[in-house]
């Protein structure tokens, strides 16, 4: 991943060029990206801030033995990724 020196924003990753920021949330940013050398091949790509995700904690009483369970937002992202990996649709990109 390459960062723009002036703004600190992502400018490239792998063989993809970041075209523009589409949206931002508390823990992620979504960018429109273009495959280098393929002007018409565009994708929306979500970049997660692992530091923020690992700091956010959720407490629940779902643990076995009646003890409180502590999870992070990274745990929730891992669950979401596991689900996304099982999906097979032309409009959903595959995880590498």
C-alpha positions as CSV (number, residue, x, y, z in Angstrom):
1,X,0.0,0.0,0.0
2,X,1.3,3.5,-0.9
3,X,0.3,6.6,0.9
4,X,0.1,10.1,-0.6
5,X,2.9,12.1,1.1
6,X,0.8,15.4,1.2
7,X,-2.5,14.0,2.5
8,X,-1.6,10.7,4.1
9,X,-4.4,9.0,2.1
10,X,-4.0,5.7,0.3
11,X,-2.9,6.3,-3.3
12,X,-2.1,2.7,-4.5
13,X,-2.3,-0.9,-3.3
14,X,-1.2,-4.0,-5.3
15,X,-2.0,-3.1,-8.9
16,X,-4.9,-0.8,-8.1
17,X,-4.9,3.0,-8.2
18,X,-7.1,4.9,-5.8
19,X,-9.3,7.3,-7.8
20,X,-11.4,8.9,-5.0
21,X,-12.8,8.6,-1.5
22,X,-16.4,7.4,-1.6
23,X,-17.1,7.5,2.1
24,X,-15.8,7.3,5.6
25,X,-17.0,5.7,8.9
26,X,-15.5,5.4,12.3
27,X,-13.3,2.5,11.5
28,X,-13.0,2.3,7.7
29,X,-12.9,4.3,4.5
30,X,-14.2,3.2,1.1
31,X,-12.4,4.2,-2.1
32,X,-13.2,3.9,-5.8
33,X,-10.2,2.1,-7.3
34,X,-9.1,1.4,-10.9
35,X,-6.9,-1.5,-11.9
36,X,-3.7,0.0,-13.5
37,X,-3.8,-0.4,-17.2
38,X,-7.5,-1.2,-17.3
39,X,-9.3,2.2,-17.4
40,X,-12.8,0.6,-17.2
41,X,-12.1,-1.8,-14.4
42,X,-13.4,-0.1,-11.3
43,X,-14.1,-1.4,-7.8
44,X,-15.1,0.0,-4.4
45,X,-12.6,-1.1,-1.8
46,X,-12.9,-0.8,2.0
47,X,-9.8,0.0,4.0
48,X,-10.1,-0.8,7.7
49,X,-8.2,0.9,10.5
50,X,-6.9,-2.1,12.5
51,X,-5.7,0.0,15.4
52,X,-9.1,1.6,16.0
53,X,-10.9,-1.8,15.5
54,X,-8.7,-3.6,18.1
55,X,-9.3,-0.8,20.7
56,X,-13.1,-0.9,20.5
57,X,-14.3,-3.6,23.0
58,X,-17.8,-5.1,23.5
59,X,-18.7,-6.8,26.7
60,X,-21.4,-9.5,26.9
61,X,-22.5,-12.2,29.3
62,X,-22.5,-14.9,26.5
63,X,-19.4,-16.7,27.7
64,X,-19.7,-20.3,29.0
65,X,-19.5,-20.5,32.8
66,X,-21.5,-17.3,33.2
67,X,-18.4,-15.0,32.9
68,X,-18.4,-11.8,30.9
69,X,-17.0,-12.2,27.4
70,X,-14.9,-9.4,25.9
71,X,-14.6,-9.1,22.1
72,X,-13.2,-6.4,19.8
73,X,-14.5,-4.9,16.6
74,X,-11.7,-6.9,14.9
75,X,-13.5,-10.1,16.0
76,X,-16.7,-8.8,14.3
77,X,-14.8,-8.0,11.1
78,X,-13.3,-11.5,11.1
79,X,-16.9,-12.9,11.3
80,X,-18.0,-10.6,8.5
81,X,-15.1,-11.7,6.3
82,X,-15.8,-15.4,7.0
83,X,-19.4,-14.8,5.8
84,X,-18.3,-12.8,2.8
85,X,-15.9,-15.6,1.7
86,X,-18.8,-18.0,1.4
87,X,-20.8,-15.7,-1.0
88,X,-20.7,-16.3,-4.7
89,X,-22.2,-13.4,-6.7
90,X,-20.9,-11.5,-9.8
91,X,-21.2,-8.2,-7.9
92,X,-19.3,-9.2,-4.8
93,X,-15.5,-9.4,-5.1
94,X,-13.5,-12.3,-3.7
95,X,-11.1,-11.9,-0.8
96,X,-7.5,-12.7,-1.5
